[in-house]
Amino acid sequence: MRILITPVDIAGQGNLLARELNRRGFYTEQLVYNKSKFKYPLQRYLHREKMPQWFQRNWGRFDIFHYYWGKTMFEDLSDLNILAKNKKKVLMRHCGNDVRLLSHARQKNPLIQVIHPQNQTETEIVRHLKRISAAIEDAVVPDYELYEHAKRFYKKVHVVPRMIETKKYPPIYPDPHKRVPLVVHAPSIPSLKGTSYVEKAVNALRQKHNFTFRRVQNMSHEQALQIYRQADIIVDQLLIGTHGILAMEAMALGKPVISYIREDLKSTFPRDFPILSANPETITEKLDWLLARPNERRRLGEIGRSYAVRVHDVSQVVPQMVRVYKQCSPANPLS
């Protein structure tokens, strides 16, 4: 298999996948036009306007085209016609609001907020998803919250978890004897993560507990990791209904995590799922509970580390992607 991962990367996941595939002997290139403000590594950058020309010269070198974020190498998606004509395998990785529809999500989660890429309307997103899913039969999503959205469009939807190199995240478990624990919250987009509710809970608990709070924003991923390593509690998000990259990294570091997990989705996670679920109505209670129990912070941190290694480590996730590559379908012509 010769694999191309393109045209964008989200939170370094595409780059990590490419590196691990190459390490396992699958020739893989990553080519993206976006540079993360968090400075995640990437294999090769190319300006968006130059991608069609690069594609015309190089598409024949690859067997599988792994697209990201609802985009392909041509803004009008016409590269899919070339791939269909030549029976090339294609799949689309959706990561969040590129496939999540507010009208559908609100049926099960009235708290959720959605901002679509390029501030597109839901009607525009639906039109795009219908067009792209007619040409691409296989979609990949990280969990069953997004599965519910992707299955409305794609013929086949594969759930493959987010991945992390846990060996690069040695655990630093919370010290039960630490007198002033550190609570960390790192919202990429505060309005989508419920940041105002987190800060309201923090302010409500300052009179009851002696702790420090740190909101992590506007810094590189590596700088943020330095703060995560010092944390005793990490709050991920309170609105979406499933966890994100931050929770995965926090678990790998051995930190207890608070994040809103929708009640009907809990059964889709392994039985020992260690995240403490909280929403805007319960965050004060759950944070209070964890601040008052230093031994529980340590216990959840240890369980979380074990969970991250078993569920999210690249050694566990990449073989799942390889299986998807082997069974995914060739592109269809655009209608």
C-alpha positions in Angstrom: 0.0 0.0 0.0 1.2 3.5 -0.9 -0.9 6.1 1.1 -1.3 9.8 0.7 -2.7 11.7 3.8 -4.0 15.2 2.7 -4.9 18.1 2.4 -5.1 19.2 6.1 -4.1 17.9 9.5 -6.1 18.3 12.7 -4.2 18.3 16.0 -1.2 16.4 14.5 -3.2 13.2 14.1 -2.5 12.9 10.3 1.2 13.4 10.9 1.4 10.8 13.6 -0.5 8.3 11.5 1.9 8.9 8.5 5.0 8.5 10.7 3.7 5.3 12.3 2.6 3.8 8.9 6.1 4.5 7.5 7.7 2.9 10.5 5.6 -0.2 9.8 6.7 -0.4 6.2 3.7 1.3 4.5 5.0 4.0 2.2 3.1 7.1 3.3 3.3 10.8 2.5 1.5 13.6 4.3 0.9 16.8 2.3 -1.1 19.7 4.0 -1.9 23.3 3.3 -2.7 24.3 6.9 -0.3 25.1 9.7 -1.6 24.6 13.2 -1.4 27.6 15.6 -0.4 25.0 18.2 2.7 24.1 16.0 2.0 20.4 15.6 4.6 18.8 13.4 3.8 18.1 9.7 5.6 16.2 7.0 5.3 18.6 4.1 3.5 21.9 3.6 2.2 23.1 0.2 0.1 26.2 -0.5 -3.5 25.3 -1.3 -3.4 26.8 -4.8 -0.5 24.5 -5.7 -2.1 21.3 -4.7 -3.9 20.5 -8.0 -0.7 20.8 -9.9 1.1 18.5 -7.4 -1.8 16.1 -7.6 -1.7 15.9 -11.4 2.0 15.0 -11.3 1.9 12.6 -8.4 -1.5 10.8 -8.0 -0.3 7.7 -9.9 2.2 7.0 -7.1 -0.5 6.2 -4.5 -3.0 3.4 -4.0 -5.0 5.1 -1.2 -6.0 8.7 -0.7 -6.8 9.5 2.9 -8.5 12.9 2.9 -9.2 15.0 6.0 -11.8 17.4 7.3 -14.3 17.1 4.4 -11.7 18.4 1.9 -9.8 17.0 -1.1 -6.9 18.3 -3.0 -9.1 20.2 -5.5 -11.4 22.8 -4.0 -14.1 21.7 -6.5 -13.5 18.0 -5.5 -12.7 17.2 -9.2 -9.7 15.1 -8.1 -12.2 12.5 -7.1 -13.2 12.0 -10.8 -9.6 11.2 -11.7 -9.3 8.8 -8.8 -12.6 7.2 -9.7 -11.6 6.7 -13.3 -8.4 5.0 -12.1 -10.1 2.9 -9.4 -8.1 4.5 -6.6 -9.2 3.8 -3.0 -10.4 6.8 -1.1 -11.6 7.6 2.4 -12.5 10.7 4.4 -11.6 11.3 8.1 -14.0 13.6 9.9 -12.9 15.2 13.1 -15.8 17.2 14.5 -17.8 20.2 13.2 -16.9 19.2 9.6 -19.6 16.6 9.9 -21.5 17.4 13.0 -24.9 19.0 12.4 -26.4 21.2 15.1 -30.1 20.3 14.2 -29.3 16.6 14.6 -27.0 17.0 17.6 -29.5 19.1 19.6 -32.0 16.2 19.5 -29.8 14.3 22.1 -27.8 17.2 23.5 -29.4 20.6 23.9 -26.1 22.0 25.3 -24.0 21.5 22.2 -22.7 24.4 20.1 -21.4 24.0 16.5 -19.3 26.3 14.4 -18.8 24.9 10.9 -15.6 25.4 8.9 -15.4 28.7 7.2 -18.6 29.7 9.0 -20.7 27.7 6.5 -24.4 27.3 7.2 -25.8 23.9 8.0 -27.5 23.8 4.6 -24.1 24.4 2.9 -22.5 21.7 5.0 -25.3 19.2 4.2 -25.0 20.0 0.5 -21.2 19.4 0.6 -21.5 16.2 2.6 -24.1 14.7 0.2 -21.8 15.5 -2.8 -18.6 14.2 -1.2 -20.2 11.0 0.3 -21.6 10.1 -3.1 -18.0 9.9 -4.4 -16.4 8.6 -1.2 -18.1 5.6 0.4 -15.9 5.2 3.5 -15.6 7.7 6.3 -13.5 7.4 9.5 -14.5 9.0 12.8 -12.9 8.9 16.3 -16.0 8.0 18.3 -19.7 7.1 18.2 -20.9 10.7 18.8 -19.6 11.6 15.3 -20.6 8.2 14.0 -24.2 9.3 14.4 -23.6 12.2 12.0 -21.4 10.5 9.5 -23.7 7.5 9.0 -26.4 9.8 7.7 -24.2 10.4 4.6 -21.6 7.7 4.1 -22.2 4.1 3.0 -19.6 2.8 5.5 -18.4 4.5 8.7 -15.4 3.2 10.6 -14.8 4.2 14.2 -11.0 4.4 14.8 -9.9 6.2 18.0 -7.7 9.2 18.2 -4.0 8.2 18.7 -1.1 9.2 20.8 2.5 8.1 21.3 2.2 7.3 25.0 6.0 6.7 25.3 6.4 10.4 24.7 4.0 11.2 27.6 5.6 9.6 30.6 3.0 9.7 33.4 3.3 12.2 36.3 0.6 11.1 38.6 -1.0 13.6 41.0 0.7 13.7 44.4 -2.0 13.1 47.1 0.1 15.1 49.6 0.2 18.2 47.4 -1.3 21.0 49.4 -2.4 23.3 46.6 -3.6 21.2 43.5 -3.6 22.7 40.0 -6.7 22.6 37.9 -6.1 23.1 34.2 -8.6 23.8 31.4 -7.3 24.3 27.8 -10.1 25.3 25.4 -9.3 25.6 21.7 -12.6 27.5 21.2 -14.0 28.5 24.6 -17.6 28.8 23.4 -17.6 25.2 22.2 -16.0 23.8 25.3 -18.1 25.4 28.0 -15.3 27.5 29.4 -17.6 30.0 31.1 -19.1 27.2 33.1 -15.7 25.8 34.1 -14.6 29.3 35.4 -17.9 29.8 37.2 -17.4 26.5 39.0 -13.8 27.4 39.8 -14.9 30.7 41.3 -17.6 29.1 43.4 -15.1 26.6 44.9 -12.3 29.1 45.8 -13.7 29.7 49.3 -14.0 26.0 50.0 -10.7 24.6 48.6 -7.2 25.9 48.3 -6.2 25.3 44.7 -4.8 27.0 41.6 -6.6 27.3 38.3 -4.8 27.8 34.9 -6.6 28.4 31.6 -4.2 27.4 28.8 -4.5 29.3 25.5 -2.5 31.0 22.9 0.6 28.9 23.2 2.3 26.0 21.3 1.4 22.5 22.0 4.7 21.8 23.6 4.3 24.8 25.9 0.8 23.6 26.9 2.2 20.1 27.6 4.6 21.7 30.2 1.5 22.9 32.1 -0.4 19.7 31.7 2.4 17.8 33.3 2.1 20.0 36.4 -1.7 19.5 36.7 -3.6 17.6 39.3 -7.0 17.8 37.5 -7.6 18.5 33.8 -11.1 19.7 32.6 -11.6 18.9 28.9 -15.1 20.2 27.8 -18.6 20.4 29.1 -20.9 20.7 26.1 -20.0 18.3 23.2 -20.9 15.0 24.9 -17.7 13.1 24.2 -14.0 13.8 24.9 -11.3 15.3 22.7 -7.6 15.3 22.2 -6.9 17.1 25.5 -8.5 14.3 27.5 -6.5 11.7 25.7 -3.2 13.5 26.4 -4.2 14.1 30.0 -4.9 10.4 30.5 -1.6 9.5 29.0 0.1 11.8 31.4 -1.7 10.1 34.3 -4.1 13.0 35.1 -7.7 12.6 36.2 -10.0 14.1 33.6 -13.4 15.8 33.8 -15.4 15.9 30.5 -19.0 15.7 29.5 -19.8 12.2 28.2 -23.4 11.9 27.0 -25.3 9.3 29.0 -26.3 7.3 25.9 -22.7 7.1 24.7 -21.1 5.7 27.8 -21.8 2.2 26.7 -19.7 2.7 23.6 -16.6 3.2 25.6 -14.7 0.3 27.4 -16.0 -0.7 30.8 -13.1 0.9 32.7 -13.5 4.2 31.0 -11.9 6.6 33.5 -13.3 10.0 32.7 -15.4 11.7 35.3 -18.5 13.1 33.4 -19.8 16.6 34.1 -22.0 19.1 32.3 -22.7 22.8 33.1 -25.2 21.8 35.8 -22.8 19.3 37.6 -19.3 20.7 37.1 -19.2 22.5 40.4 -20.3 19.3 42.2 -17.8 17.0 40.3 -14.9 19.4 40.7 -15.6 19.8 44.4 -15.7 16.0 44.8 -12.3 15.6 43.1 -10.6 18.5 44.9 -11.7 16.9 48.2 -10.3 13.5 47.3 -6.5 13.5 46.6 -6.3 9.7 46.7 -9.0 9.5 44.1 -7.1 11.9 41.8 -4.2 9.5 42.0 -6.3 6.5 41.4 -8.1 7.9 38.4 -4.8 9.1 37.0 -3.4 5.6 37.1 -6.5 4.1 35.5 -6.4 6.8 32.8 -2.8 6.1 31.9 -3.5 2.4 31.5 -6.6 3.2 29.4 -4.6 5.6 27.2 -1.9 3.0 26.5 -4.5 0.2 25.8 -6.9 2.2 23.7 -5.2 5.2 22.2 -1.5 4.3 21.7 -0.4 4.3 18.1 0.5 0.6 18.4 -3.2 -0.1 19.0 -4.8 2.4 16.6 -2.7 2.2 13.5 -3.5 -1.6 12.9 -7.1 -0.6 12.9 -6.5 2.0 10.2 -4.6 -0.5 8.1 -7.6 -2.8 8.3 -9.8 0.1 7.1 -7.4 0.8 4.2 -7.6 -2.8 3.1 -11.4 -2.9 2.9 -12.2 0.7 1.8 -13.8 1.2 -1.7 -12.5 3.0 -4.8 -13.9 6.5 -5.5 -17.1 7.0 -7.5 -17.4 9.8 -10.0 -18.9 13.0 -8.8 -22.6 13.4 -9.6 
